[in-house]
Each structure stands twice: as structure tokens, then as C-alpha cells.
Amino acid sequence: MSWSEMQPLLSQGTLDTLYMVLWATVVSVLGGLPLGILLVLTDQGGLLRNRPVNKVVGALVNIGRSLPFIILLIALIPFTKLVVGTFIGPTAMIVPLAIGAIPFFARLVETAIREVDHGLVEAVQSMGGSLPTIIRKVLLPQALPSLVAGVTTTVIVLVGYSAMAGAVGGEGLGSKAVTYGYQRFDTAFMLITVAILVALVTLVQLIGDGVIRLLARRGRTAT
């Protein structure tokens, strides 16, 4: 296959991959952030200590994390079709991508929130701060660098997931690699696809590291 033939396929595959990853990341953050916070608040010593709730939420998160994505992708076909009307195409793949990433990101959020100095929480409590105030003014700002690192890791995981999704009708670079690279024995096309995926992951990591360094500098300046 000539470069002129490859270029539109690779361009479309890259756009589809970015589309899937972007929206799946948004949904993952919206779903995983409150779950991670809830895991911390309901745990032993948490502000909303509730062992049954913590155990149930923790079990659901663990189950979600333990399922291989390719199995989850297939198992969710009826649900995906119910939500978006189809189970193929980049829009349909956002559903399993997000569901697969939400528990992953929730655990990263839990780890980030646990790193916050509990003394700061107690100080705000002593001044009459409500739970929403503690979350907005203490937990989230103090954990922000770690949360950004978690989002970066989640995006990178989703890039890998999107490549797998492409193998079962999800479009994106994975689909192009299978259809035009593997099935047609076009090694050059395969290598270019891999190079684009590597470049995407590297770019995401560089952006994430840059934001984390910026937040760290601001934190040092504020103190």
C-alpha cells in the first residue's frame, strides 16, 4: 500500500481513536472521581465511616478492575446497543471503554485522596467546615497533582483499550491495523500504526507530566 493510500486511513483511525479516548476519559473521570472519594470517606476513620457501603463499593470496583477488557467489551454488547443503538463504531465503543476505566480511575482517586494530610481536614472541621467544603477546599486541591497523574495514566490505558476495541468493530487505529495491516500482511502499515500509538501515549505522558510540574511549582509558591 502506498503512502497516499495509507494517509487517509491513518488519519481517520487517529481521529476515531482520539474521539473514543476523549469522551471515555470524560465519563471515567465523572464516574470514577466520586467513587474514589466515597471509598475514602466511608472507610475506617473516614468522615462518613460506613463499613457496609465501603465493602459493597469496594467489591464492585474490584470486580470491574478484574475483568479483562476484551471480555467486558463482548459482555456489554447488549447494554451498549441499548444505550447508543448500536455496538459497532467509535461512539458505541465509548460505553465499554468508560465502564472499563471507571473502576481503574476510582482506585487512583482513592490513593490520591488518602495522601492528603489528615491534619488539614481536621483543621477545616474544627472551623465548622461542612463535608462539601472539605472535599472542595481541602481534599481535591491537595490531591490535584496526584489526580492529574491518575488521569494521565487512565488516558494511556484507554489508548490501549481503544486499540483492542478496534479489533471488534470499534474503528480507530486498532481496527485499521487489523484490517489493513494484519489481514493484508502489510508490515509497513502495522509499524506505522504502532508508531502513531506510541506517539500518542508519549504526548499524553508529556502533557500530564508538564501539568503536574506546573501544579507542584504553584504549590511551593503558595506555601
N, C-alpha and C positions, 0 to 999 in steps of 0.2 A: 504494500500500500504506500502510495506516495505521500509526501508531506501535505500537499494540497488536499488530499482526501482525508488525512488524519486530523487536520486542524479543526474543521467544524465539529467532528465527533468529540475531540478532546475538549473543545471549548464548551459544548453543550453538556458534556459529562461533568466538567468542573463546575459549571453554573448549577446543575442539578444537585451536586454534592454540597455546595455552599448553601443552597436553599434548604436542603434537608437538615443539615447540621445547625444552621442558624435558628430555625424555628424549633427544632428539637431541644436546642440549648435553652431557649427562652422558656419552653414548657418545663424542662427539667429543673431550671432554677426556681420557677414559680411553685413547682410541686415539691422539690427537694429541700428548699430553704425552710419552710415551716415545719416539715417533718423532722429535719435535723435539730431545729430549736426545740421542738416538742420532746424529742428524745432526751435532751439535756435537762429541760425543765421538770420533766416527770421522773427523772432518775433519783437515786438516793442522794439526798442533800440538795435537790433542786427546788426551785421556788414553787413548783406545782407538784411536789412529790406524789406520785400515784403509781405504785408498783404494777397493778394490773394493766393500766394503759401503756406504761412503758414496755412491758413484756409483749403485749399484743403488737404495738407499733414496731418494736424491735424485731419480732418474729417475721412480720410482713416484709420489712426492709431486707432481712437476711434471705428470705425466700426469693425476693426479687433479684437480689445480687447473685444468688447461687445458680440461677437458670442460665444456661448458655444462650447467647443472643440468637443464634440460628434457630434453636428450638422455640424460644419465645416468639420469634418472628412468625413462625408457622402456626403456633398455637393461637396467636392473636388475629389470625386472618378473619374469622367471623366478626370479631369486635371491630377490627379496622374497617371492614366493609360496612358495618353498622354506622360507624362514626362519619366516614367520608364518602361512602357509597361505592368504594372500590378498594381492592387490596393490592393494586399494582400502581406504579408511578411514584414520583418523588413525594407528592402530597400524602399519599397513603402511608409511605414509609415513616413519616414524622411520628405517627402514632406508636409503633413498636419501638422506634428509636428513643422517644421520650420516656415511655414506660420502662424501658431497659435502663435508662440513665438516671431516672429519679431516685431510686434507692441507692445507687452508687454515689450520687451527689449528696444525698441526705447524710450518709456516713461521713463524708468530707466536711459537711457543715457541722456535724456533731463534734468532730475532732477540733475544728477551728474554734467553736464556741467554748469548748472545755479549756482551751488555752488562755481564756480571758481571766485576768486576776480577779479572784472572788472578792477581794477586799474592795474593789471598785463598786461591785454590785451591792455589798453591804453598806458602803458609804451613801449610795443613792437611796437605798432602802431607809437608812436612818434619817434622811431628809424628807421622807414621805413620798418617795418616788413610786409610782404605780408600776405594775408589770409591763404595760406597753411602753412606758417611759424608759424602763431599764433595758428593754430589748432595743429600742430605737436609739437611745443615748449612750448606752454602755456596750452591750453585747455585740451588736452589729458593727459599730465604728471600731471597736477594739480588735475585732476579729477580721476586719476588712482585708488586710493583706493575705491572710490565710484563705479567706473566702475567694479572693481573686485567683489564688493558686489553685483552689479547688475547681473553679470554673474553667480555668485553663486546662487542667487535667481532664475534665469532663468533655470539653470540646475535642481534645485529642482522641479520647476514647470513642466519641461519636463519629469522628472521621473514619476510624477503623470499622465501627459498626455499619456505617453507610456503605463501605466497600462490600461488606457481606450482604447487606440488603440489596445491592445491585445484582447479586447472583440469582435473586428470586423475583425479579421484576421491578426493582426499585429504581431503575435508571441510575444515573450518576456514573462516576469513574469505574466503580466495580462492575457495573453492567457492561460498560464499553470494553473493559479489559477482558471479560469473559467472552463476549460476543465477537469482538473484532481482534482480540489478541489470542486467547486460549483456543477457542474453537476453530480459528482460521490459521493457527500455528504461526502467528505474526509476532515474532520475538521482539522486534523493534517497537511495535505498538505497546506491548506489555511493559517494556522497560521505560518507555516514556510515561505511561500511566503511573507506574510505581514512582518515578521521579517527581511527578506532579503531586502525588500524595505525600511524599517526603517533604517537598517544598511547603505544602500547606501546613503540615504538622510543625515544621521548623518555624514558619511565620507565626503561627498561633503561639508557640512557646516563647518566641522573642517578644511578641506584643505583651503576653502575660508577665514575663519577667520584667519588662520595662515599666509596666503599671505598678507592679509590686515594689520596685526600687523607688518609684516616684512617691508612693504612699509611705514607704519607710522614711524617706527624706523629710516628708511633711510631718510625720510623727515625731521625728527627732527635733525638728524646728519648733513644733508646738510645745515640746517639753523644755 
